[in-house]
Amino acid sequence: MTIKIVKGSDNVYKDLGFKNPEKWQKKADIARRIEAKIYELLGITIFDLNEISKGLFGKFSLDELNNILNKLEEC
């Protein structure tokens, strides 16, 4: 079995045949910037947020969790 590898463009939405791929790419870029600002504001990583949201918060102290909550409440 032969697998054909094709180099994609810089826009995955275009490669997948989305209508208005430029709009989708801009939305994705903005969403990534929002996400980065959230992690910067909270002082945590995406992995930390994932663990907290899944209830896997054993590595966090009560103070750390309270600090994250306080930062969110300040917004």
C-alpha positions as CSV (number, residue, x, y, z in Angstrom):
1,M,0.0,0.0,0.0
2,T,1.4,3.4,-1.0
3,I,0.5,6.5,0.9
4,K,0.7,9.8,-1.0
5,I,2.0,12.7,1.1
6,V,0.9,16.1,0.0
7,K,2.2,19.3,1.5
8,G,-0.6,21.5,2.7
9,S,-0.9,25.2,2.6
10,D,-0.6,27.6,5.5
11,N,-4.4,27.4,5.9
12,V,-5.8,24.0,7.1
13,Y,-9.3,25.3,6.5
14,K,-8.5,25.8,2.8
15,D,-6.9,22.4,2.6
16,L,-10.0,20.8,4.1
17,G,-12.3,22.7,1.6
18,F,-14.1,25.0,4.1
19,K,-16.1,27.9,2.7
20,N,-14.4,31.2,3.5
21,P,-11.2,29.6,4.7
22,E,-9.5,33.0,5.3
23,K,-12.3,33.9,7.8
24,W,-11.9,30.6,9.6
25,Q,-8.1,31.0,9.8
26,K,-8.5,34.5,11.2
27,K,-10.9,33.2,13.9
28,A,-8.5,30.4,14.8
29,D,-5.7,33.0,15.1
30,I,-7.7,35.2,17.3
31,A,-8.8,32.2,19.5
32,R,-5.2,31.2,20.0
33,R,-4.3,34.8,21.0
34,I,-7.2,34.8,23.5
35,E,-6.1,31.4,24.9
36,A,-2.5,32.7,25.3
37,K,-3.7,35.8,27.2
38,I,-5.8,33.6,29.5
39,Y,-2.9,31.4,30.4
40,E,-0.7,34.5,30.8
41,L,-3.2,36.2,33.0
42,L,-3.8,33.2,35.2
43,G,-0.1,32.2,35.3
44,I,-0.8,28.6,34.3
45,T,-0.3,26.4,31.3
46,I,-2.9,24.7,29.1
47,F,-2.0,21.4,30.9
48,D,-2.7,23.0,34.3
49,L,-6.1,24.2,33.2
50,N,-6.9,20.8,31.7
51,E,-6.0,19.1,34.9
52,I,-8.0,21.5,37.0
53,S,-11.1,21.2,34.7
54,K,-10.9,17.4,35.0
55,G,-10.6,17.4,38.7
56,L,-7.0,16.3,38.7
57,F,-5.9,19.1,40.9
58,G,-3.8,17.2,43.4
59,K,-0.6,19.0,42.4
60,F,-2.1,22.4,43.2
61,S,-2.2,23.7,46.7
62,L,-5.3,25.4,48.1
63,D,-3.4,28.8,47.9
64,E,-2.6,28.2,44.2
65,L,-6.2,27.4,43.3
66,N,-7.4,30.4,45.3
67,N,-4.9,32.6,43.5
68,I,-6.2,31.4,40.1
69,L,-9.8,32.0,41.2
70,N,-9.0,35.5,42.5
71,K,-7.4,36.4,39.2
72,L,-10.5,35.3,37.4
73,E,-12.8,37.2,39.7
74,E,-10.7,40.4,39.1
75,C,-11.6,40.3,35.4
